[in-house]
Amino acid sequence: DLVSLLRDAYLAWEEERVIDWAIRYWEKARGQGLPVPGDFADFYRDFEWMGAQRQLKVLGIFARLSFRDGKDGYLKDQPLVMSYLRRTCERYRELAGLGRLLEELERQEKRVGYTF
């Protein structure tokens, strides 16, 4: 799907390019009668919000792979995924609280261990 292609956890594209590709996809989808919003701004908001949900999921998976499975190699890809998520949170006031939470979590000292 478009979000997986354009907001990949391992490969960054310039934002102008992503927007151009998203516009082209949206135009073709509309031309084919696919159920996409009639306004590109609405389509792109949906794209970014779906991306935010996936980025949260990916960050959780990377953390699990590191802490539970000892696979720390994925941690090097977290900054790119976090940058996507932060950027989306900055653009939408509805996501401002999530953005503040992410900032707070990043400032906290990293701890290893479990609490119950």
RARARA-V280102 format. One record per backbone hydrogen bond with DSSP energy under -1.0 kcal/mol. NH is the residue of the N-H (numbers start at 1). CO is the residue of the C=O. E is the energy in kcal/mol with one decimal. If there is no record, write none. Layout:
# RARARA-V280102
nh=[NH	NH]
co=[CO	CO]
e=[E	E]
This chain:
# RARARA-V280102
nh=[5	6	7	18	19	20	21	22	23	24	25	26	27	28	29	30	31	32	33	34	36	43	44	45	46	47	48	49	50	51	52	53	54	55	56	57	58	59	60	61	62	63	64	65	66	67	68	69	70	71	72	75	77	78	81	82	83	84	85	86	87	88	89	90	91	92	95	96	99	100	101	102	103	104	105	106	107	108]
co=[1	2	3	14	15	16	17	18	19	20	21	22	23	24	25	26	27	28	30	29	34	39	40	41	42	43	44	45	46	47	48	49	50	51	52	53	54	55	56	57	58	59	60	61	62	63	64	64	66	65	70	72	74	75	77	78	79	80	81	82	83	84	85	86	87	88	92	93	95	96	97	98	99	100	101	102	103	104]
e=[-1.8	-2.7	-2.3	-2.1	-2.7	-2.2	-2.7	-2.6	-2.6	-2.4	-2.5	-2.8	-2.8	-2.4	-3.0	-2.5	-2.4	-1.7	-1.4	-2.7	-2.0	-2.0	-3.2	-2.1	-2.3	-2.4	-2.7	-2.8	-2.6	-2.1	-2.3	-2.0	-2.1	-2.9	-2.2	-1.9	-2.9	-2.6	-2.0	-2.3	-2.9	-2.1	-2.5	-2.9	-1.8	-3.2	-2.2	-1.4	-1.0	-3.1	-1.1	-1.5	-1.7	-1.2	-1.5	-3.1	-2.2	-2.0	-2.1	-3.2	-2.3	-2.1	-2.4	-2.1	-1.1	-1.0	-1.9	-1.5	-2.2	-2.4	-2.2	-2.5	-2.2	-2.5	-2.6	-2.3	-1.5	-1.0]
